[in-house]
């Protein structure tokens, strides 16, 4: 099972913003940002650049995203059609 922090990371990366991820996850944007920031702190690496238009994954974020997609693909629901 993937941790909640990783699930939030995947959803945020798929959606491209904290607000859109929050809508998909039925939580507040602040809750999504808190989980995302906690994951960055835990890993000791910046996973995304924040802009007023949303997020853009860093190189480290891309590597982790692709690894998680590969690991979780068989059981992962599609968040965006």
C-alpha positions in Angstrom: 0.0 0.0 0.0 1.2 3.5 -0.8 1.4 6.0 2.1 -1.0 8.9 2.2 1.9 11.3 1.5 2.8 9.4 -1.7 -0.9 9.3 -2.7 -1.2 13.0 -2.3 2.1 13.5 -4.3 0.8 11.4 -7.1 -2.6 13.1 -7.2 -1.0 16.6 -7.1 1.4 15.7 -9.9 -1.4 14.3 -12.0 -3.6 17.4 -11.4 -0.9 19.9 -11.7 -2.0 22.0 -8.7 -2.7 21.7 -5.0 -6.3 23.1 -5.5 -7.2 20.5 -8.1 -5.7 17.7 -6.1 -7.6 18.8 -3.0 -10.9 18.7 -5.0 -10.1 15.1 -6.2 -9.1 14.0 -2.7 -12.0 15.8 -0.9 -9.7 17.7 1.4 -8.5 21.3 1.7 -5.7 22.7 -0.4 -3.8 23.4 2.9 -4.0 19.7 3.8 -2.6 18.7 0.4 0.2 21.3 0.7 1.0 20.0 4.3 1.3 16.4 3.1 3.3 17.4 0.0 5.7 19.5 2.1 6.0 16.8 4.7 7.1 14.3 2.0 9.7 16.8 0.7 11.0 17.2 4.2 11.0 13.4 4.8 12.9 12.8 1.5 15.1 15.9 1.9 14.6 17.0 -1.7 12.3 19.5 -3.4 9.8 17.7 -5.5 8.1 20.5 -7.4 8.4 24.2 -8.2 5.4 26.2 -7.1 4.0 28.9 -9.4 0.8 30.9 -9.3 -0.4 28.6 -12.1 0.2 25.3 -10.2 3.2 23.0 -9.8 5.9 21.7 -12.1 7.9 18.6 -10.9 11.6 19.0 -10.4 13.9 16.3 -11.8 13.8 14.5 -8.5 10.0 14.8 -8.5 9.8 13.3 -12.0 12.0 10.3 -11.0 9.9 9.6 -7.9 6.6 10.1 -9.9 7.6 7.7 -12.6 8.8 5.1 -10.0 5.5 5.4 -8.1 3.5 5.1 -11.3 5.4 1.9 -12.2 4.9 0.4 -8.7 1.2 1.4 -8.3 -0.1 1.1 -11.8 -2.0 -2.2 -11.4 -4.0 -0.9 -8.5 -4.1 2.8 -9.2 -7.4 4.4 -10.1 -7.2 7.0 -13.0 -7.6 10.4 -11.5 -7.8 12.3 -14.8 -9.4 11.0 -17.9 
